[in-house]
Amino acid sequence: MKRRHFIQKTAASTAFLSLGGLGLSCTKSAVTKITILHTNDVHSHIEPFSPNAGANANKGGVAKRASLVQTIRKENPNTLLLDAGDIFQGTPYFNFYGGELEFKLMSMLDYDVATIGNHDFDNGIDGLYAQLPHAKFDFVSANYDFSNTLMDTHVKPYKTFIKEGIKIGVFGLGIELKGLVNKENYKETTYQDPIEVAQDMSRILKEEERCDLIICLSHLGYDYKNMEAKISDLKLARATKDIDLIIGGHTHTFLDKPTEETNAVGKTVLVNQVGCFGLYLGKIDFYFEASFLKGSEGNTLSV
């Protein structure tokens, strides 16, 4: 979908996405709704676009996102707010504050967890580490081994949450940094194969942690046509099992609804990404009956 066509679409565009052919046949009182809100590739866009920004005029900005998130949380307290990386780099706010403002504002919005994108290393791993005290949320990345760096113990492979009896597991994956980021910036950070790691993480979250909903926060990129060797979110979805939702970043892909992919065991996994610069907020509602996932509903909201 071309970006211009996406932006012209109504923000209320909604598609009901049934999982495994299951419908919502239970009564309202028996259904638990879990809402997942997400951003990606905000790139230090703190303020809205200017009135002269063409199709993006007056869109975006942290203040408007905060108001939208607050409204949704009031409607459904069982809500998580996630980010799929590239929080840094893109406006003078990053050049001047080095990421401090971004982390402070995300903390004020009560983000629950984020993963790390390649541009989050733009001030080096030392610069990223220096800003961690300003982040009142956790970072997850399962395929970056930080054991020989300052970031060791400051990034978890996954995190779990419980909302009204529903256990949710969130793990992170990052893109290969070699050739994309200067070696001096990421130092001894080691990249591990994301598909192998995702298979292990989803097994742990399903079998050991007993999660009812498993989410991958990915900064791998949505899809790479004519690049068969490059791992993308769509390839990840097809090659793994037990992941219910992949929230992506890196490729700035504007989707008007989550993509439905078939995983390695024939089940549906959702893949979503909401472009860049904080123009949109992803919203996906999952419906549970007695801890069994019955269906989902995806929306893309204009900020």
N, C-alpha and C positions, 0 to 999 in steps of 0.2 A: 504494500500500500504506500503510495507516495505521501510524503510528509504534508504537502499542501492539502491533499484530499482528507487526510486524517484531521488536520486542524479545523477544517470546515465542518466536520461531523459534530453533531450535538454531543455535549458532555454527558448527556443522560442516556447515551447509547448503551443498551443492556442486552445481554444474551444469557439465557438460562442454559447452564452447562450440566447435564446430568452425568453422573459417574456410574459407569457399569450398567446403565439402563435402569437405575433405581429411581423411583419417584418419591415425592413427599406425600405419602398417604396417611401419615400419622396426624394426630390432632396438634394444634398449635402449642398447647401446654406441654406436650411431650417432646417438642423440638428445641434443641439448643443451637443458637446461631453464633458462630465465631466469625468475626470480621477481621480481615487482614488488609491493612492499608500499607502502601509502599511507594517509595521513590527510588530513583537511580540517576546517577550522572547529573546531580544538581550543580556541580562545578562552581561553587561559591556565589551563586546567584541569590543574593540576599534580598534585593529590591525587585519590584515588578519591572517588566520591560517598559520602555518609554512610550508615550502616546504616538511616537513616530516610527515604531518598530514593525510596521506593516501588519502581517497576520498575527504577530505576537503582541500587538499593542496593548499595554496595560495588564498583560497576563503575568502570572507567576508571583513570586515574592513570598517570603517566610510568613509575614503577618497574615496574609490571606489563607495560606496553607494551615496555619495555626487555628484560625477561626473554623475552617472546614473540618479539621480533625476533632476539634472540641465538640462541634455539633454531632458528629458521627459517634463519638464516645458517649455522649449523653443519650443517644438513641440506643446504643448497645455497649454496655460496659465491657463485654467480652471481646475487646478489640486489641490487636497488636499493631504497632507502627514500626516498619522495617525499612532499611535502606540497603541497596545493592552496590554501593561503592562509587568511587570518584566523587567524593564529597568536596575535595579540594580542586583548586586551579580553574581560573576562567574569568575572574574579575579582580579589580584592584584590592578588594577586601582581603583576598588571599595574599596578594603581594605585600600588603602592609601588616596584616595580623598573623599571617602564617598558619591559619587554620583555627586559631583561638575562637574567633567569632562564630565560625560554622559549628564547632562543637558546643559552644555555649548555647546557641539558639536551638540546636537539635535537642539538647538537654532540657531546655525550657518547653519544647514540644513533647517531652517525655517519649522520645524514641525508645523502643525496647531493645533493639539490637541492630547492628550494621555489619556488613562485610567490608573488605579492603579492596579498593580498585588500584590500578596502576598509577593514576595521577595522585593518589594519596601518598606516594613516595617522592613527589616532586621537590620537596625540601629535604629529601633524604630520610632514611629511617630514624636518624637522630631528631629531625624536625617533627616527624610523626609522633615519636615517643614523647617529645617535649610538650605536645598538646594534649596528651591523654588525661591529665588532671582536669581538663575542662569538659571531658565527656562523661556524663553521668549515665551512660548506657554501655553495654558490652559489645565487643567486637568478636565475630566468629570467622574463622578461616581454617578449614580442615586440611587443605593441601599446601599451605605455606608452612614450612618448618622454620620457626624463629629461634630454635634452641641455642644458636650461637650468636644471637643478637640482643640488643637492648629490649626488644619486644617480647622476649621469652617470658612466659607466664602471664603476659598481658593480653593475649589473644587465645580464646578458647576454640576448640573444634566445633562445639555445638552448645546450645543452651535450650533448656526445656521450660515450659510455662504450663500452668494449669488454670483454665478458665471454666468455671462452673462444672467442674468434674471432667472436662475434656483436656487431655494432656497433649501438648503441642511441642514438637521438636524442631528446632531451626539450626541448620548447619551452613557453613560458608565455603565457597570455592572461589579461587582467584585465577586470573589468566597468567600464562607463562610470562615472566618478566624479562627474561633474556631476549635481547634484540628490541625490546619495547621501552625498557627503562635502563638508564645508565647503571652499570654494575656498582659504581660507587654509592648510588642512592639506596640500593636494597642490600648491599654488602653480602652477608653470609646467609641471607634468606634462601631456603631451598624449595624449589617447586616440585610437587609430586603429581602424578597422573590423576586428573580430576575424576575420571570415570572409575578407576580402581578405588579411589578414596570415597567417592559417593556410594559405591556399592557397600563398602564397609560401614560408612556412617549410617546409611539407611537401615542396614541390618541391626546395628547397635540400637538405633532409636526405636525400631519396630520390636525387636525381640528382647532386648535387655532393658530399655527404658519404658517399653510398653506404651509408646505414643499412639494416640488416635489420629493425629494429623502430622505429617512430615513435610517440612518446607526447606527447600534449598535456596539460599541467597547466593546468587551466582554473578560473578563479573567475568564470565567467559565470552559473552556475546551471543546474540540470538541465533544467527545462522551465517555461514560463509559459503556462498555459491562458488563453485569451481575451486574450492580449497578443501579437498577431501580429507587431508591430514589434520586440519585444524578442528579442535573440539569446540562445539557450540552447545547452547542450551538444548536445541532440538536433538542433537546427537546424544547428549546426556540423558534426555528423557527416554529415548528409544533403547538405550543400552543398560538401563537400571530398572530396579523394581522398588516398590514401597514408597517412592516419593510421590506426594499428592500435588505439590505445586513447586514450580521453579520460578523464582522472581529474578529476572535478569538485568544486566547492565552492559556497559562498554560500547555497544554498537549504536546507541541512541535510536533504537528502533521504536517507532510510534505504532502501537497496536490499539485498535479500537475495542478489542475484546481479547481475553486469553485464548491462546491457541490450544487445541486439544491434540495431544500426541498419544500414541499407543506405546506402552513400555514393553520391556522384555518378556513380560508374562501376559501380555494382551489386555492390560488394564489402562484406563485413561489417566494421564498426568497433564496438568495444566501448565502452560508456559506463558508468562506475561512480562511486559516491559513497557514503560511509559515515557519513552523518548529521552528528554534531557532538560536541564536548566530549571527544573521545578515548575514547568508549565502545567503538568497534570499530576494527579494523585491516583494511583491504582487502588481499587477497592474490590475485594472478593469476599463474598459471604459463603461460608460452609455451614451446612445444616446437618446436625447429628440427632439421632434417636437412640437413646440408651448406648451411647458411645460408638454407634455405628454411623459412618459417613453415608448420608443419603443423597446429597446433591450439592451443587454450588451455583452461585450467581455472580457474574463478573460485570463490573462497571468501570468506566474511565471518567474521572471527574476533572473538569477544567478548574484551574486555580485562579 
